[in-house]
């Protein structure tokens, strides 16, 4: 058995005082230092003196640049500085994450399903952010997920990362238990879906308390693990409290065929959000930056302050309105907050114009066109800083079995009584479309407040307006390539069992 080596000598760094050793790695050691100004504890990663060949230096420099590029994200460790010490060793000054990391926790704790889902969504947003910047991590595992002082997971160690355009090379230093089959092949090749696999494998470990293909008490050497990863089905987590939907999501994300996995980290994150909604848990936001795509038909946010980006048209952040959050979510210190524009005036919305009269039966070209009629009555009472919000009166298409259409003459949705709060039906969250290689587009969304017998009303949007509306029972719609063209846009509303519907349908293009 190889003896554990001693930590290297911590370098003398101007403006920093060494405190203790945090960890030892194959190419570097990590130390805790106290910075003089500003006064704070930092983690300093220092290359070993015997690892200063050109390749290792290049990898270290790449890690510094990539982490600095991504460290604005709330679930990626922040990099403060990179330099070369007086003794010639490169070093990286990073955020110090003081809480116990996932590498220790998954072996010693039974982590709740709710926390695993929350961690999964946050890490999915971090990985998606890296992918949108053209970066593959290639070594996602529990040991590379630290925990900030406020309980947030923070992805680190981009030492073997690659750009998405050059991700097919060998994954140097990869961790076998969480690696996808394509990176274990004789000629490794990977893309964003390889990171999706490793992220799902990490979540599996948090639930199961072991690596995905580890057999407790069995032979778990590298050769045995590789064989199972390449050929064996994914074992069950062994936990009765894990819902079948979560098992299915992990099984899909860890498919041995990359094309069968979720197409992106964001798609995996949305699948985890849907499970949160199904379990009546607070829906964790996907923290993604706006890609700058112009918005279409912008409308003011509802007076109640709902943060859903209903008018955005591409893969853009949708921030759910959460239920009361867990304790570690109560204070968010890291990451930007997008503030929706509010309507002009002291809390009143201008009602839309009255809907047009129904088309005469004798006009067949309009017979299938449906105008979703909405009217709002909003009364605001201001007392100090309290604004009491809107009664929303909605008329929309009548419910029919899944996939059917609304025709002229069908009964409209009825105006609901009850309180103002009860009358408000939220818009779908995280509406997004994924286009496959054949041109088919699958739209998915999240119901932030699911109720029994909820349905969804959707239609294709064009420059002429919204076409024929249809009802579906599940939060997904797939349009064949023949109907999508270069771009297709849809709008989606939530419809309650009592025929109330979202006042502001969510909209997206793909």
N, C-alpha and C positions, 0 to 999 in steps of 0.2 A: 504493500500500500504506500502511495506517495505521501510523504509528510507535507503538511500544510506549510507553505512558505511564510516567512515573516513579511510584514508590511515594509515597503520601501520607506526611506527617510523622507519626511515631508519637506518640501522646498521652502525656503524663506521667500515670502512674497510681500512686497511693499504694500502697506496698508491693510495687511491681514495678519492675524495671530492664530497659529495652529492650536486646535483644541484636542482632537482625538481622531482615530481612524474609524471610518464608517464601513469600509468594505474593500475586498481584494478582488481583482479581476485578472483575466488572462493577459491583458496588455496594459492595464492601468490600475491604480489604486485610487480610492476616493476618501478624502479627508474632510472633517468638519473644521472650518476656520471661522473666526469672528472678524468681520469687516469693521474697520475703524469708522469710516464715514461713507455712506450712512451706516449707523450702528445696526448690524444684523448678523445672524448666523448664515453661512453659505456652505454649500457642498463644492469641493474642488476636486476635479478629476485630473490626475497627473499620470502621464505616460511613464511606463517603467523604463529605466535607463537601458536595459537590454532589449528593448522593443523599438528602437529608434531607426529602423530601416525606412526606406523611402515609402514602401507600401503602407506601413502602419502610420507614418506621419501623414500621408495623404488621406487615409481613412479618418484620422483624428481631425484633420482640417475640414473634411467633408462634414463630419458630425457637428462640428462647431457652427459651420455655416448653415446647415439644414435646421438645426435646433433654433438658431437665432432667427431664421426666417419664419419658423412656425410657433415660436414661444409666446406670441400674443394670444394663443388659444388657451382657454381656461383649463383644458385637460392635457396640456403638453408642458413639460417642465421648462421653466423660464431660464434662459441663458443670459448672464450679465456681462461676461467678459471672457476673452480668450487671448492667451499670450504665451511667451516662452520665459521660463524661470531663469535665474542667473546660472543654474547648473546645466542649462541647455534642454531641460525637459519641457515639452509643451503642456499647458494646463488649461482647464476649462472651469470657469466659475459659474455655478448654477444655483438655482433656488434650492434651499434645504427643505426637504419634506420630512418632517419630524415624526409623523405617525407610522405605525407598522404597515409595511407594504404588503401587496397581495401574495408575494412569494411565501411569506411566513403565515399569513392569515389562512390561506386555503388548506394548509396542512394541519392547522391547529384549531380552527373555528368552523362552526356550522353557519355559514353566511346565508342570510335570509334570501328568499327568492326576490323580494322587493328590492333589496340592495343590489343583488346581481343584475337585475334589470336596469336599475339606475346607473350602475357602473357601465353596463354594456352600451347604453345609449350615449353616455358621455364619451366613452372611448371610441364609439363608432363615429361621433362627430369629429374627434381628434384625427382619426385615421382618414376620414373623408377629406378633412382639411389638408392633410399631407398629400393625398392623391390629387386633389384639385391644384395643388402647387407642383404636380409632376413628380412626387416623391413616393417611393415604396419603402416601407419600414423594413420588412423581411425578417424581423425577429421579435414579433409580438408574443409575449409570454408573461406570466405573473411577475417574474423577477424584474421585468422592465416597466412595471406599473407601480409607481410610488403613490403615497397618499399625502396630500397637503395638510397643513395645519387645520384647515377647515373641512377635512374629510373628503375632498375631491380626488378622484383618481387622476394621476398625471403620467402620461406616457413619456418614456425617456429612452436613451441609448439608441441613437440613430447611427451607430458606428458601422453597420453593414448595409445601410440604406442604399438605394439605387434610384436613379431617375426612371420614370415610367417608360421612357423611350429606350432604356438600356437595362431592362429588368431581367433579361434572359440569362445572364451569366450565373456562375456558381454562387450560391449563397454562403459565403465564407463565414464560419463561426455560428451558423444557424443552430437552433435548439431543436433536436429531433422530436421530442414529445409533442410539440405544438406546430410542427412543420407540415405543410400539405404534401401530398404524394408527388406533385410535379417538381418540387424543390429537392426531393430525395432521389430523383431519377439520375441515371448515368449522365445525361445531359440536362441539367436543371433549366427550367424555364418557368417564369412566373409573371403575374400581372397583379392588378388590384385585387382580384379574387383570391389570390394567395394570402394577402393580408386579411381578407374576410374570413378565410378558413382559420388562420391563427388567432384572430380575435374571438371567434366562436369557440375554438379549443380552449382558450383562456377562460371564457365564461363557463365552459363545461367543468374545468378544474375547480372553479370557485364553488360550483354546486356539488360536485362529486367528492371533493377532497382528495383527488388524485388526478394524474394526467389521463387524457382520454382513452388511451389504449393500454394503460397499465393494468396488470392483473395482480391484485393484492395476494402476496405470498407466492406468486409465480415468477417466471424468468422474465425480467424486464430490461435486458441489455439492449444495446443499440440495434443489433441485428433482429432481435425479436420484435422490437417496437416498429422498426421500418417495415417488416413483413406485415404486421397487423395494420399499420397505417395504409399500406398499399392495397390490402386485400380484405381485411376483416370488417364486418359491419360495426357501426358505432355502438358500444355497449350502453345500456341504460345508466342513468346517473345513480339509480338506487335510492332515490328520495321520493317519498309519497307526496310531498308537498309541491313538487314540481309539476305544473300543469302540462297536459299533453301537447298543447300548442307550443310551449317553450321547447319541449323535446323535438317537435317537428321543425321548428325554426333552426335549432342547432344542427339537426341532422341534415337539413338542406344546406346550411352554410358550410358544413364539413363534408359535403359530397366529394367523392373521389374524382368526379368529373367537373372541372371548373365551370363549364357552361351551365351546369345545373344549380350552381350556388346563387345566392343573391348577387345581382350584377354590380353592386357597389356597397361600400360601408354604410352609406346613407340609407340604402334599401334595408340592410340588416337592422340599422337603428330604428327605422320606421316599423319594422316587424316587431321589435321589442317594445316600442311605444304602444302598438296595438294590444299586446299582451297586458301591459300596464292598464290600459283602458278597460280591457275585458275583466281584469281583476279588481276594478274600481280603485286603483292606485293613482296617486298623482302622476300625470304624464310628464316625464322628464324631457325638457327641450333638447332639440338637436342644435348645437351651437355652431352654425355655419355662417360665413360671411356672404352678403349679397354679392352676386356676380356682376352687378352693374347693368343687367338687362333692363331696358325701359319697361315701365309698367304700362298696362293698358286699362283704360276706363277706370282711373283711380277714383275711389270713393272714400269719404271720411270714415274713420273708425267709429263704431257705435259709441253712444254716450257712456256706456258702462265701462269702456276702456279695454274691450277685448283686444288681445294683441295678435290675433291671427292675421297673417298677411294675405287677405283674401284676394287681392287684386294682382298679386305678383304672378308672373307668367312662366318662370322657369324654376330650376332647382335652387330655390332660395329658402332661407330660414323661415320656418313657420314656428312661432313661439306659442305653445299651448297656454291656456289659462288654467293653471294647476289648481287642484284641490289643496287643502291645507297641507303644507310640506312637512317632511320629516325634519328632525332637529338639525341635521347637518346641512339642510337646504335653506335654513332660515336666513342666513346672511351670505350673500354672494359677493365676494370681494374681487374675484378675478373675472375678466371678460366683459365685453361691451354690452350695453343695453340699448335696444332700438326703441325709440319713443315714437309712437304713431302720431301723425298730424291730427289735431282735433278740429271739429267743425267750428265755423265762426259763430260769434254770438254767445250769449250767456247760457249755454247749455241746451239750446233748441235746435232741432233739425228741421230743415225745410222739407215738407212732404213732397214726394214725387208727383208728377202730373197724373191725372186719372187715367186708368187703362183704356185702350181703344175698345169700341164696341165689337162684339163677336162678329166674325166674318159671316156673311150670308151663306146659306147652304149652296147656293148657286155658283159660288166661286171656288172650284175644286183646287186651284193652285194654292189657296190659303187654308184649305180644310184641315190640313195636318199641322199647321203652324199653331203653336201654343204660346200665348203671352202669359208669363208668370206674373201675376198681379200682386203687387205689394203696396201697402200703405202703412204709414207709421204715424202714430200719435204719440208725441213725446212731451212730457211735462217735467220740468226741472224745478226743484225747490232747493234753494241754496241757503244753508244755515251754517255759518262758519266755513268749513272746508268740505261739507257734506253735500253731495248732489244726489238726489233721488231720481232714478232713471226711468227708462222708457217703457211704455206699453206698446208692444209691437203687434199690429193687426195684420194678418197674412192671408192672402188668398192665393192658392197654387193648385197644381194638378192633383186629381183624386187618386188614391192608391188603387193599384191593380196588382195582380200577380206579377212576379218577377219577370222583367223583360218586356212587359206590355206597354202600350203607348196610350197617352191621353188624347181623346178626340173631342171636337166641339160638342157641347151639350152635356158632357160629363159634369158631375157635381164638383164644385170648387171646394177647397179646404174651408172649414168653417171657422168663423171668428171665435176665439176662445175667451172664456171668462176667467175669473180668478185674479190673482195678484199680478202686478207688473213683472215680478221676478219669474213667476210660473209661465208667463206668456212668451218669454224670450227663449228661442231655440238657437243654440250656437251654430256657427258655421263650421264645416269640416276643417280639421287642421292637417298640416303636412301633406296637402294634395300635391302629387308629383307624378310625372309620367316617365316611364323607362321604355326606350325604343330598342327592340332587338335587331339582330343582323338582317332579318327578313323584312324589317320595316313595320312589324306589328308593334303597337304601343299599348302598354299596360299601365293604367292609372290606378294609384292607390291613395287612400286617405285615412285619417283617424277621426273617429267620433269622440270628441273630448268628454262627452257626458252621455254615455250609452244608456238607453232605456229599453225596457221590453218592447218588442215588436217595432223597433225603429226600422225605417227604410231610407233609401237614398234616391233622390230625384236628380237625374243628370241629363245633359244635352250638349251637343256640339255647338260651339260658338263660331260664328263667321262675322264678316263685316256687316252683314244684314241683320245680325242679332243671333239669338239662341234658337236652334232648330227644335225638332220634335223632342219632347221630354220623355224619358223612360224611367221606370222604377226598378231598382235592384235591391236585394236584401243584404248583400255583402259589400264591404267597402273597397270594391275593386271593379274595374271595367277594362276589358281588352278590346281594342279596335284593330281589325285586320289592316294590312298594309294598303289594300285597295281604297280604304277610307281615310287614310292618314296623310298622304302626300308628303311634301317636305316638312309640313308642320300642321299639327291639329291641336285645337284648343277646346276645352270642355269647361262646364261649370257644374258644381255639385252642391245640393242642399240636403240637409238632414230633415227627415219627415217623421214626426211622432205618430203614435197610434191614434191620437185624437185629431190628426190631420193638421197640426201646426207644423210649420216649416221654417227653415233658416231665413232670416230677413235678407241676409247678404250672402249669396252663394259663393263658395270658394271657386277660383278660376285658375287655370294653368294651361300652358302650351308645351308641347313636346314634339 
